[in-house]
Amino acid sequence: MKTFKYLLMATCLCFQTTVCLARSENIINLTVSPDPFTHCNQYGVDVAITENSTLGISPANCINRPTFGLMDSQVSSKFKRILVWWRYSPYGVLNDGYFFDVGVGAESNEFRTTAGSTANVSFIDTGGHGGYQWFWDNGLNISALLGVGHLMRDSLDQSISPAESISVKDYLSQQTSVTTHIGFGVIFGWAF
């Protein structure tokens, strides 16, 4: 009798998941999150795993990523990141409404300076956001979000040239440090 009970529970669980996915006409959402500050757009794919949640992956790979201010002429940077996100919306993943998401990932940065200094750093990237999403019948959607991210340094390989300026040393120190920061953005998507 117990075997039958467990089999019935497993069947109901599988059926419920299938029904949730079947009720969502569109289950894949292709996204882009433009970054006007560093010109490093992040692309992604979200897949509906229930009627109210998605699981997504977002890679980014930027060569000659701009730095800020005077560093543009003194420091070049390469950036790679991959994030995995879980998003929940009580209104449904394909409806207008509020949502929250949490994510984890990895990123690496390579810095090279004109004076010959190098810094290679990798981080474990975690974060969470809240926001609002708008969906249209044709599958186009926009999400605006605000949240917090935390970078935990995983490794650092750094070689600073004796001829390096103080401002570049300070910049490299800031870019390779553990940090918690506020993040905001807009995500454009197309669901099908």
C-alpha positions in Angstrom: 0.0 0.0 0.0 2.9 2.4 0.8 4.4 1.8 -2.6 1.1 2.7 -4.3 0.9 5.9 -2.2 4.4 7.0 -3.1 3.7 6.2 -6.8 0.5 8.2 -6.7 2.3 11.1 -5.1 5.1 11.0 -7.7 2.6 10.8 -10.5 0.7 13.8 -9.1 3.9 15.8 -8.7 5.0 15.0 -12.3 1.5 15.8 -13.6 1.3 19.1 -11.6 4.7 20.2 -13.1 3.6 19.3 -16.6 0.3 21.2 -16.2 2.2 24.3 -14.9 4.5 24.3 -17.9 1.7 23.5 -20.3 -0.3 26.4 -19.0 2.5 28.8 -19.8 2.2 29.2 -23.6 5.6 30.7 -23.7 8.3 29.0 -21.7 11.6 30.5 -23.1 12.6 34.1 -22.8 15.7 35.4 -24.6 17.1 38.5 -22.8 19.6 41.3 -23.2 20.7 43.6 -20.4 22.5 46.6 -21.9 25.2 48.3 -19.9 25.7 51.8 -21.1 28.5 52.5 -18.6 30.9 49.8 -19.5 29.5 48.8 -23.0 29.4 45.2 -21.8 25.9 43.8 -22.6 24.8 40.7 -20.9 22.6 38.2 -22.8 20.6 35.4 -21.3 18.0 32.7 -21.5 15.2 32.2 -19.0 13.1 29.0 -18.9 9.8 28.7 -17.0 10.1 25.9 -14.5 6.7 26.6 -13.0 3.9 29.0 -13.7 5.5 31.5 -11.2 9.2 30.9 -11.6 12.0 30.8 -14.1 15.6 29.6 -14.1 18.0 31.6 -16.2 21.6 31.7 -17.3 23.4 34.9 -18.4 26.9 35.0 -19.9 29.0 38.0 -20.7 32.4 38.3 -22.4 33.9 41.7 -23.1 37.3 42.5 -24.6 38.8 46.0 -24.1 36.1 46.8 -21.6 36.3 50.6 -20.9 37.6 51.8 -17.5 36.6 55.1 -16.1 38.1 58.6 -16.2 41.9 58.8 -16.7 42.3 55.0 -16.5 41.0 54.6 -20.1 44.4 55.5 -21.5 46.4 53.6 -18.9 44.5 50.4 -18.2 42.9 47.8 -20.5 40.5 45.2 -19.2 38.9 41.9 -20.2 35.8 40.7 -18.4 34.0 37.3 -18.4 31.0 36.4 -16.3 28.3 33.7 -16.1 25.3 34.0 -13.8 22.5 31.6 -12.9 19.3 33.2 -11.8 16.0 32.0 -10.2 13.1 34.5 -10.6 9.8 34.3 -8.8 6.7 36.4 -9.6 3.4 35.8 -7.8 1.6 37.2 -10.9 3.1 34.5 -13.2 6.3 34.6 -15.1 4.6 35.8 -18.3 2.4 38.5 -16.8 2.8 42.1 -15.7 3.8 42.4 -12.1 6.4 42.5 -9.4 9.1 39.8 -9.0 12.2 39.0 -7.1 15.3 37.0 -8.1 18.4 35.6 -6.6 21.5 34.5 -8.4 25.0 33.1 -8.2 27.8 33.0 -10.7 31.5 33.4 -11.4 33.4 36.3 -13.0 37.0 37.0 -13.9 38.8 40.2 -14.9 42.2 40.7 -16.5 43.8 44.1 -16.2 46.9 45.3 -18.1 48.5 48.7 -17.8 50.7 50.8 -20.0 53.5 50.6 -17.4 53.5 46.8 -17.5 51.4 45.9 -14.4 49.0 43.0 -14.6 46.1 41.8 -12.3 44.0 38.7 -12.9 41.2 38.3 -10.4 38.2 35.9 -10.1 35.1 36.3 -8.0 32.1 34.3 -6.8 29.2 36.6 -7.7 26.0 36.5 -5.6 23.0 38.9 -5.7 19.3 39.5 -5.4 16.9 42.0 -7.0 13.3 43.1 -6.8 11.6 44.7 -9.8 8.6 45.0 -12.1 8.1 43.3 -15.4 5.8 44.2 -18.4 4.7 41.6 -20.9 3.0 42.1 -24.3 1.0 39.6 -26.2 3.6 39.3 -28.9 6.2 38.1 -26.3 8.2 41.3 -26.0 8.9 42.1 -22.3 10.8 44.6 -20.2 11.9 44.3 -16.6 13.3 47.1 -14.4 15.2 45.9 -11.3 17.1 47.1 -8.3 19.1 45.1 -5.8 22.3 44.2 -4.2 25.3 42.2 -5.3 28.3 40.8 -3.5 31.6 39.8 -5.0 33.7 37.3 -3.0 37.3 37.1 -4.3 38.2 33.6 -5.3 41.8 34.2 -6.6 44.2 37.1 -7.3 47.4 37.0 -9.4 48.9 40.5 -9.4 52.2 42.0 -10.5 52.6 45.8 -10.0 55.4 47.5 -11.9 57.7 49.8 -9.8 57.0 52.6 -12.4 53.2 52.4 -11.9 51.4 55.6 -10.8 49.6 55.9 -7.5 46.2 56.4 -9.2 46.6 53.2 -11.3 47.7 51.2 -8.2 44.6 52.5 -6.3 42.3 51.7 -9.3 43.7 48.1 -9.5 43.3 47.7 -5.7 39.6 48.8 -5.9 38.9 46.5 -8.9 40.4 43.4 -7.2 38.8 43.9 -3.8 35.8 42.1 -2.2 32.8 44.4 -2.5 29.1 44.7 -1.9 27.3 47.1 -4.3 23.9 48.3 -5.3 22.8 47.2 -8.8 20.1 48.4 -11.1 19.2 47.7 -14.6 16.7 47.1 -17.4 16.3 43.8 -19.1 14.7 43.5 -22.6 13.3 40.1 -23.6 11.3 38.2 -26.1 9.3 35.1 -24.9 8.2 32.3 -27.2 
